[in-house]
């Protein structure tokens, strides 16, 4: 049973956080994708909390975490993670993030490697999408508010899930859509602007923590080729492909858990 979310006071604001598992176990922090909250990880809690002190948080601009005026950048989103760890008195942790959360993990791998024991970058890339497209999406959401978020939610399934999964698991898809529609427009837009301006391709060689790059075989957003490019740049990085689209932990939860658990078990005994 997952623990109830709490409002955690940090040096960077009060973040919505849940902590599950043995307090004495190695810490693993999970970072959500754009347009989701810590609930996106619900399918993984039971398995991961057996092995870890499992920390989930809503990224800035999302859910119950601070919705500060944008634009945001990944220097700030990365510092938010460090502030959460500091507030929980966690010196080092493993990290797993999807999409935007995975990109936050890359930033931490480059800029705060001493705080990481292992890094799982899932359905992500060192440069995600085109700056112009992110700026356009941010402007549209700000202009249209809640209606703009609902329009994004209506169009999200094709970006997030494979067609077969959409047909087979409509309830999962609809929950994800409903969650996206509830995200604060300013927080969503500000995170789009962070994605517009971040390019870590020339910094990946600096990452020296054990790294897993997990891709979805059917992901049209952050492709297997993106993961392969990161693997070529990060010494010793492992690559895994699961049968899913962009939100692979929801579409292929068992395969996702198995890959992440096996990687973490290996990385944390170093």
Secondary structure, DSSP 8 states (H G I E B T S, - for coil): -----EEEEETTEEEEEEEES-TTS-EEEEE--TT--GGGGHHHHHHHTTTSEEEEE--TTSTTS----S---HHHHHHHHHHHHHHTT-SSEEEEEETHHHHHHHHHHHH-GGGEEEEEEES--SS-S-HHHHHHHHHHHHHHHHHHHHHHHHHHHHHHS-HHHHHH-HHHHHHHHHHHHTS-HHHHHHHHHHHHH---TTTGGG--S-EEEEEETT-SSS-HHHHHHHHHHSTT-EEEEES-SSSHHHHSHHHHHHHHHHHHHHHTT-
